[in-house]
Amino acid sequence: MRNNRQKKETNALLISVILHSILFGLLILSSLVYHPLEVMGGGEGDGDMIGAVMVDTGAAAQEWGRIQQQKKGQAEKAKKEPEEVIEKPEPEPKPVVDEKKIEQEKLEQQKREQLKEQQKEQQRQKQLEQQKAKQEALEKAKQEAEAKAKKEAEAVKLKADAEAKRLAAAAKQAEEEAKAKAAQEKVAKEKAAQAAKEKAEKEKAEKEAKAKAEKEAKEKAEKDAKAKAEAEAKAKADAKAKADAKAKADAKAKADAKAKQAALDNFLNGGDIGGGSASKGGNANKGGSQGSGAALGAGDGGKVGDQYAGVIKKEIKRRFIKDPSFAGKVCSIKIQLARDGTILGYQRVSGPDDICAAALSAVARTKKVPAAPSDEVYNKYKNPTIDFDLK
């Protein structure tokens, strides 16, 4: 800043010197070509102004030389004329010298020179005043420029200070926000860790509770299985006793079934039903199977439909694996038959699981029974329900 100021002062001084040199040159040049104005006399006034006639000395010298040349020419012309016509020239009149007038012209010339000097002095004073005013204007402009520069520098400094304060405040705010964010993240991490810990503890407790429940369920199942096994063993023993007691009844039932099967075969082959009798309509299977309805059981005489129902039951039950534990149990299975005797489907209607499992297995292995002898019989027995027991 100081170097720039010194440089500006040096430039101003150099410009001032150049302007002064040009001014002095103009003053000298104007003094060489200056022609004083003719001051007219007479009239009313305060007596300070004197009437004078401006005399151009150069013009006067030229006029004097012209007159001398004219006289010289006239003399040469006179010499060349014939001598007889030569006339004696008249003597030239002597110029009358007016000393008073010459003195007066000198005084006037002095006054003109004094006036010229006064005018020059006034011009110099005016130029000095103009130069002083210009110097003052330059100084004022310089001061104003310095004041403006100072003001601008102060404004820039204030702006820089304000910007620095703003940046500091922004940095402080950012730091506070970062701290707050870090605190929030820390709290969130602590909450997440606590939640994870609680979740792990909960899962552990649930796992332990599940393991405990499974253990208790296993122990109970083992206990129930043991009790069931004991009950089944007892039931088997009872069933065996009952089976032994009913052995004769089973033998008789088998004999009846065999006779019934023989009669049905005879019927299906075009023979008579009823133990070889030649007449039709008899029925040796008076305790025959039930007709279509809730189950296949007691017969209804010598009707063909009842005989076909017995064929279906016999065909399926010959694959039924009996067990003494089935004593006193009955399983009802409903089947769906096709026209050609194919078993299309079956489902358990009622009965315990153990005997029904054996019954369903027998139906599944049968797959097909003899076809019905007529559509009427088929329509009546296409969805029969068969009872499985130890009988």
Salt bridges, closest charged atoms under 4 A:
GLU9 OE2 - ARG5 NE 3.77
GLU9 OE2 - LYS142 NZ 3.38
GLU63 OE2 - ARG66 NH2 2.22
GLU92 OE1 - LYS71 NZ 3.30
GLU121 OE1 - ARG124 NH2 2.34
GLU146 OE2 - ARG5 NE 3.56
GLU163 OE2 - ARG166 NH2 2.55
GLU175 OE2 - LYS179 NZ 3.70
GLU232 OE2 - LYS228 NZ 3.98
GLU315 OE2 - ARG318 NH2 2.94
GLU315 OE2 - ARG319 NH1 3.37
ASP353 OD1 - ARG348 NH1 2.86
ASP354 OD2 - LYS329 NZ 2.55
ASP375 OD1 - ARG339 NE 2.65
ASP389 OD1 - LYS317 NZ 3.75
